[in-house]
Amino acid sequence: MTIAIILQGREGAVFTASPDELVEAVVARLAEKRIGALPMVEGDRVIGIFSERDLVYRVATEGAAALERPVSDVMTAPAITIDDQTPVMSGLSLMT
């Protein structure tokens, strides 16, 4: 089974953010959408990901000042991506 099978049954939009947005704005979007991570997109390319883990690490090391930084300073990059023909188990293996 490939990732394409999983994506066929998926409903809803894919939410993204831009690396030049402030952490504070992206964190607000995570809370509003009740999601744990957003792909960082530049043009049509995924260049990184910003997750709750990135936020926790930065707030722990920098305090509230981390919220005023651009996401490009705190996101995880480069993004590790797969295509829709990747076997599900291979995708899961990468996530682990």
Secondary structure, DSSP 8 states (H G I E B T S, - for coil): -BHHHHHHT--S----B-TTSBHHHHHHHHHHHT-SEEEEEETTEEEEEEEHHHHHHHHHHHGGGGGGSBGGGTSB-S-----TTSBHHHHHHHH-
